């Protein structure tokens, strides 16, 4: 009994060490795309150091919810690869220790990782995504959406400002608008000012003393499609957030808000504040929030079963196996979300199918490893 407890502690420490290393490697991989996506979506300009730190404070917990299961899988298979390469797995089996002696402590550690992931995905993810939106709106209202000396694109519109004056004043403004398939507009103005409406996410430009040009000119006489103005106003969505008014993304809604949205839709409410009118999208999100955090404990079951079969044998092979298991699971999970949202398969059945497959594969491999003793 003492030997089993000692072995369990040894296995958990070994896996935890490699998981920590995997986390250091996984965080930048998941973090960098999120930083670029969020910065482009919300900020569109350079921001102060304090705002950058606030941005990092919000984005790191979001990244951790996805990096932690990846790091655990990498750590598990790398640790088993090291144990197998040093013949420690063979020694454990030769001493009479069965599959449970290896699988049980790893699965318990996996359950702890799953609990941490569940807290991040279910509780913290919606909260910090809403904070990111608030941060973006605050910066936008302070003028971060307009930066002098740079071409900035907002969907089908591009703005260039030669210089920003005091407050909201602008000098030397060029606006290109290709939102219409039939005609594109180019606006050149000597000066102007801007305002931002946080409620709708729209940027308004009040331009002064300039020309409006319609392209292409169908008659070939360009001057017929050049209009001078003393004042011209235009507004458009400046944040890539969908329709007007500014509505929450599905991943910004907590469990209670998701359930409330389903109740409202089923009762006939078609409020404009709802990001989607299809209840399947909300049901899929709820199932995702519960199913995804279980991946670490399922990875533990599959990984320990693979280790008992002597397949890993080296750290490099363990890394390749981790990439294969991780890629296959998340590809299947993403596909399950798509078919659930489209109504092809019920959300509960679709979302839990990847977990069920991992469970069956892990259990089958573990039972088969008893035969190989």
C-alpha positions as CSV (number, residue, x, y, z in Angstrom):
1,X,0.0,0.0,0.0
2,X,2.8,2.4,0.9
3,X,4.6,1.5,-2.4
4,X,1.4,2.3,-4.3
5,X,1.1,5.7,-2.6
6,X,4.7,6.4,-3.3
7,X,4.3,5.5,-6.9
8,X,1.2,7.6,-7.2
9,X,3.0,10.7,-5.8
10,X,5.9,10.0,-8.1
11,X,3.7,9.8,-11.2
12,X,1.7,12.9,-10.4
13,X,4.9,14.9,-9.7
14,X,6.4,13.7,-13.0
15,X,3.3,14.6,-15.0
16,X,2.9,17.9,-13.2
17,X,6.5,18.9,-14.0
18,X,6.0,18.2,-17.7
19,X,2.6,19.9,-17.7
20,X,4.2,23.0,-16.4
21,X,6.7,22.9,-19.2
22,X,4.0,22.3,-21.7
23,X,2.0,25.2,-20.3
24,X,4.9,27.5,-20.9
25,X,5.0,26.4,-24.5
26,X,1.3,26.3,-25.0
27,X,0.4,29.8,-23.7
28,X,2.3,31.7,-26.4
29,X,0.9,29.5,-29.1
30,X,-2.7,30.2,-27.9
31,X,-2.0,33.7,-26.7
32,X,-0.4,35.3,-29.8
33,X,-3.3,34.7,-32.2
34,X,-5.8,35.9,-29.5
35,X,-3.8,39.1,-28.9
36,X,-3.7,39.9,-32.6
37,X,-7.4,39.1,-33.1
38,X,-8.6,41.1,-30.1
39,X,-6.3,44.0,-30.8
40,X,-7.5,44.2,-34.4
41,X,-11.2,43.8,-33.4
42,X,-11.3,46.2,-30.5
43,X,-8.4,48.6,-30.4
44,X,-7.1,49.4,-33.9
45,X,-4.4,51.6,-32.5
46,X,-1.5,51.9,-30.2
47,X,-2.5,52.0,-26.5
48,X,-0.9,53.1,-23.3
49,X,1.1,50.7,-21.1
50,X,-1.6,50.7,-18.4
51,X,-4.2,49.7,-21.0
52,X,-1.9,47.0,-22.4
53,X,-1.6,45.5,-18.9
54,X,-5.3,45.6,-18.5
55,X,-5.7,43.9,-21.9
56,X,-3.2,41.2,-20.8
57,X,-5.1,40.7,-17.5
58,X,-8.3,40.0,-19.4
59,X,-6.8,37.8,-22.2
60,X,-4.6,35.5,-20.0
61,X,-7.4,33.7,-18.2
62,X,-9.1,33.2,-21.6
63,X,-6.0,31.6,-22.9
64,X,-5.5,29.4,-19.8
65,X,-8.8,27.7,-20.3
66,X,-7.6,26.3,-23.6
67,X,-3.8,26.0,-22.9
68,X,-4.2,24.0,-19.7
69,X,-5.8,20.9,-21.4
70,X,-3.2,21.0,-24.2
71,X,-0.4,21.4,-21.7
72,X,-1.7,18.5,-19.6
73,X,-1.9,16.2,-22.6
74,X,1.6,17.1,-23.7
75,X,2.9,16.8,-20.1
76,X,1.3,13.4,-19.7
77,X,2.7,11.8,-22.8
78,X,6.1,13.4,-22.4
79,X,6.3,12.1,-18.9
80,X,5.2,8.6,-20.0
81,X,7.7,8.8,-22.8
82,X,10.5,9.5,-20.3
83,X,9.3,6.7,-18.0
84,X,9.0,4.2,-20.8
85,X,12.4,5.2,-22.3
86,X,14.0,4.5,-18.9
87,X,12.1,1.2,-18.6
88,X,10.3,2.4,-15.5
89,X,6.9,1.4,-16.9
90,X,8.3,-2.1,-17.6
91,X,9.7,-2.3,-14.0
92,X,6.3,-1.3,-12.6
93,X,4.5,-4.0,-14.5
94,X,7.2,-6.6,-13.6
95,X,6.8,-5.8,-9.9
96,X,3.1,-6.8,-10.2
97,X,1.5,-3.4,-10.4
98,X,-1.5,-3.5,-12.7
99,X,-2.9,-0.8,-15.1
100,X,-4.9,0.8,-12.3
101,X,-1.7,1.7,-10.4
102,X,-0.6,3.8,-13.3
103,X,-3.9,5.1,-14.6
104,X,-5.6,6.0,-11.3
105,X,-3.2,8.7,-10.0
106,X,-3.0,10.2,-13.5
107,X,-6.8,10.3,-13.9
108,X,-7.1,11.9,-10.4
109,X,-4.6,14.6,-11.5
110,X,-6.5,14.9,-14.8
111,X,-9.7,15.5,-12.8
112,X,-8.1,18.3,-10.9
113,X,-7.0,19.9,-14.2
114,X,-10.5,19.4,-15.5
115,X,-12.0,21.2,-12.5
116,X,-9.6,24.2,-13.1
117,X,-10.5,24.2,-16.8
118,X,-14.2,24.1,-15.9
119,X,-13.8,27.2,-13.6
120,X,-12.0,29.1,-16.4
121,X,-14.4,28.2,-19.2
122,X,-17.7,28.3,-17.4
123,X,-17.2,31.2,-14.9
124,X,-14.2,33.3,-16.0
125,X,-14.4,33.2,-19.8
126,X,-17.7,35.1,-20.3
127,X,-16.7,37.6,-17.6
128,X,-13.3,38.5,-19.1
129,X,-14.7,38.6,-22.6
130,X,-17.2,41.2,-21.5
131,X,-14.4,43.1,-19.8
132,X,-12.4,43.1,-23.1
133,X,-15.4,44.6,-24.9
134,X,-15.7,47.3,-22.2
135,X,-12.0,48.0,-22.5
136,X,-12.3,48.3,-26.3
137,X,-15.3,50.6,-26.1
138,X,-13.6,52.8,-23.5
139,X,-10.5,53.1,-25.7
140,X,-12.6,53.7,-28.8
141,X,-14.6,56.5,-27.1
142,X,-11.2,58.1,-26.2
143,X,-10.2,58.2,-29.8
144,X,-8.0,55.1,-30.2
145,X,-9.9,54.2,-33.4
146,X,-8.4,57.2,-35.2
147,X,-4.6,57.3,-35.5
148,X,-2.8,59.9,-37.5
149,X,-0.5,58.9,-40.3
150,X,-1.9,55.4,-40.8
151,X,-4.4,53.8,-43.2
152,X,-7.0,52.1,-41.0
153,X,-9.6,49.7,-42.4
154,X,-13.1,49.1,-41.0
155,X,-14.7,46.5,-43.1
156,X,-15.2,48.0,-46.6
157,X,-14.0,51.5,-45.4
158,X,-10.5,52.9,-45.1
159,X,-9.6,56.1,-43.3
160,X,-6.4,58.1,-43.4
161,X,-5.8,61.1,-41.2
162,X,-2.8,63.3,-41.7
163,X,-2.9,64.9,-38.3
164,X,-5.0,64.8,-35.2
165,X,-5.6,68.1,-33.4
166,X,-6.8,68.8,-30.0
167,X,-9.7,66.7,-28.7
168,X,-11.6,65.1,-31.5
169,X,-10.3,67.4,-34.3
170,X,-8.9,66.0,-37.5
171,X,-6.8,67.5,-40.3
172,X,-6.3,66.1,-43.8
173,X,-8.9,63.3,-43.9
174,X,-9.3,60.7,-46.6
175,X,-12.2,58.2,-46.5
176,X,-12.6,55.4,-49.0
177,X,-16.0,53.6,-49.0
178,X,-16.5,50.5,-51.1
179,X,-19.4,49.1,-49.2
180,X,-21.7,49.4,-52.3
181,X,-21.1,46.9,-55.1
182,X,-22.3,49.4,-57.7
183,X,-20.2,52.5,-56.7
184,X,-17.3,53.3,-54.4
185,X,-16.9,56.7,-52.8
186,X,-13.7,58.7,-52.0
187,X,-14.0,61.6,-49.7
188,X,-11.2,64.2,-49.2
189,X,-11.6,66.9,-46.5
190,X,-9.4,69.6,-45.2
191,X,-10.6,69.1,-41.6
192,X,-13.3,67.6,-39.5
193,X,-14.0,65.9,-36.2
194,X,-15.2,62.5,-35.0
195,X,-17.4,60.9,-32.3
196,X,-18.0,57.4,-31.3
197,X,-21.2,55.8,-30.0
198,X,-20.4,52.9,-27.6
199,X,-24.1,51.7,-27.7
200,X,-23.9,50.9,-31.4
201,X,-20.2,50.7,-32.0
202,X,-20.4,53.3,-34.8
203,X,-17.9,55.9,-35.7
204,X,-19.3,59.3,-36.9
205,X,-17.2,61.7,-39.0
206,X,-18.2,65.3,-39.5
207,X,-16.0,66.5,-42.4
208,X,-15.5,70.1,-43.6
209,X,-14.3,71.7,-46.9
210,X,-13.7,68.9,-49.2
211,X,-14.7,66.8,-52.3
212,X,-16.7,63.7,-52.7
213,X,-15.9,61.5,-55.7
214,X,-18.0,58.7,-57.1
215,X,-16.1,55.9,-58.8
216,X,-16.3,54.6,-61.4
217,X,-17.9,57.5,-63.4
218,X,-20.2,55.7,-65.9
219,X,-20.0,58.5,-68.6
220,X,-16.3,58.8,-68.5
221,X,-16.6,62.5,-67.6
222,X,-15.1,62.4,-64.1
223,X,-16.0,66.0,-63.2
224,X,-19.7,65.1,-63.3
225,X,-19.2,62.9,-60.4
226,X,-17.2,65.1,-58.2
227,X,-19.1,67.0,-55.5
228,X,-17.6,69.8,-53.4
229,X,-19.0,70.2,-49.9
230,X,-18.6,72.6,-46.9
231,X,-19.8,69.9,-44.5
232,X,-20.3,66.2,-44.9
233,X,-21.3,63.6,-42.3
234,X,-20.9,59.9,-42.4
235,X,-21.1,57.1,-39.8
236,X,-20.4,53.4,-40.0
237,X,-19.6,50.4,-37.7
238,X,-16.1,50.8,-36.4
239,X,-16.0,47.7,-34.3
240,X,-16.3,44.3,-36.0
241,X,-19.2,43.3,-33.8
242,X,-22.0,42.4,-36.1
243,X,-25.2,44.5,-36.4
244,X,-26.6,47.6,-34.8
245,X,-27.1,48.0,-31.9
246,X,-23.9,46.5,-30.5
247,X,-24.8,43.0,-29.2
248,X,-23.0,40.5,-27.2
249,X,-21.2,37.6,-28.8
250,X,-22.4,34.1,-27.8
251,X,-19.2,33.5,-25.8
252,X,-19.7,36.6,-23.7
253,X,-22.9,35.1,-22.2
254,X,-22.7,33.2,-18.9
255,X,-24.8,30.1,-18.2
256,X,-27.8,32.0,-16.8
257,X,-27.8,34.4,-19.7
258,X,-27.7,31.5,-22.2
259,X,-30.6,29.8,-20.5
260,X,-32.6,33.0,-20.3
261,X,-32.1,33.6,-24.0
262,X,-33.5,30.1,-24.7
263,X,-36.5,30.8,-22.5
264,X,-37.1,34.1,-24.2
265,X,-36.9,32.6,-27.7
266,X,-39.2,29.7,-26.8
267,X,-41.7,32.1,-25.4
268,X,-41.8,34.1,-28.6
269,X,-39.5,37.0,-27.6
270,X,-37.5,38.3,-30.5
271,X,-35.6,41.1,-28.8
272,X,-33.0,42.9,-30.8
273,X,-30.5,42.5,-28.0
274,X,-30.2,38.8,-28.6
275,X,-27.1,38.0,-30.6
276,X,-28.9,35.0,-32.3
277,X,-32.5,34.0,-32.8
278,X,-31.8,30.3,-33.1
279,X,-32.1,28.5,-29.7
280,X,-29.8,25.7,-30.9
281,X,-26.8,28.1,-30.8
282,X,-27.4,28.8,-27.1
283,X,-28.0,25.1,-26.4
284,X,-24.7,24.2,-28.2
285,X,-22.8,26.8,-26.2
286,X,-24.2,25.4,-22.9
287,X,-23.2,21.9,-23.8
288,X,-19.8,23.1,-24.9
289,X,-19.1,24.8,-21.6
290,X,-19.6,21.5,-19.7
291,X,-18.1,19.1,-22.2
292,X,-14.9,20.8,-23.1
293,X,-13.5,21.0,-19.5
294,X,-13.8,17.2,-19.2
295,X,-11.1,16.7,-21.9
296,X,-8.1,16.6,-19.5
297,X,-9.5,13.6,-17.5
298,X,-10.3,11.8,-20.8
299,X,-6.8,12.6,-22.0
300,X,-5.5,11.1,-18.8
301,X,-7.4,7.9,-19.5
302,X,-6.2,7.6,-23.1
303,X,-2.6,8.7,-22.3
304,X,-2.1,6.2,-19.4
305,X,-3.6,3.4,-21.6
306,X,-1.1,4.3,-24.4
307,X,1.7,4.3,-21.9
308,X,0.9,0.9,-20.6
309,X,1.1,-0.5,-24.1
310,X,4.7,0.7,-24.5
311,X,3.9,2.8,-27.6
312,X,5.4,6.0,-26.4
313,X,9.0,5.0,-25.6
314,X,10.5,8.4,-26.2
315,X,9.8,12.1,-25.6
316,X,9.6,12.8,-29.3
317,X,7.1,10.1,-30.0
318,X,5.1,11.3,-27.0
319,X,5.0,14.7,-28.5
320,X,3.8,13.4,-31.8
321,X,1.1,11.3,-30.1
322,X,0.0,14.3,-28.1
323,X,-0.4,16.4,-31.3
324,X,-2.3,13.6,-32.9
325,X,-4.7,13.0,-30.0
326,X,-5.2,16.8,-29.4
327,X,-5.7,17.6,-33.1
328,X,-8.2,14.7,-33.7
329,X,-10.2,15.5,-30.6
330,X,-10.5,19.3,-31.2
331,X,-11.2,18.8,-34.9
332,X,-14.0,16.5,-34.1
333,X,-15.3,18.8,-31.4
334,X,-15.3,21.8,-33.8
335,X,-17.3,19.7,-36.3
336,X,-19.7,18.6,-33.6
337,X,-20.4,22.3,-32.8
338,X,-21.1,23.1,-36.4
339,X,-23.6,20.3,-36.9
340,X,-25.3,21.1,-33.6
341,X,-25.8,24.7,-34.4
342,X,-27.2,23.8,-37.8
343,X,-29.7,21.4,-36.2
344,X,-28.3,18.3,-38.0
345,X,-27.8,16.6,-34.7
346,X,-29.2,17.5,-31.3
347,X,-26.6,19.7,-29.4
348,X,-26.3,17.4,-26.4
349,X,-25.7,14.3,-28.6
350,X,-23.3,16.1,-31.0
351,X,-21.2,17.9,-28.4
352,X,-20.7,14.9,-26.1
353,X,-19.9,12.5,-28.9
354,X,-16.1,13.4,-29.0
355,X,-15.9,12.9,-25.2
356,X,-17.7,9.6,-25.6
357,X,-15.3,8.4,-28.3
358,X,-12.3,9.3,-26.1
359,X,-13.9,7.5,-23.2
360,X,-14.5,4.3,-25.2
361,X,-11.1,4.4,-26.8
362,X,-9.3,4.9,-23.4
363,X,-11.4,2.3,-21.6
364,X,-10.8,-0.3,-24.4
365,X,-7.1,0.4,-24.5
366,X,-6.9,0.1,-20.7
367,X,-8.8,-3.2,-20.6
368,X,-6.7,-4.5,-23.4
369,X,-3.5,-3.6,-21.5
370,X,-4.5,-6.1,-18.8
371,X,-4.3,-8.9,-21.4
372,X,-0.8,-7.8,-22.3
373,X,0.6,-8.1,-18.8
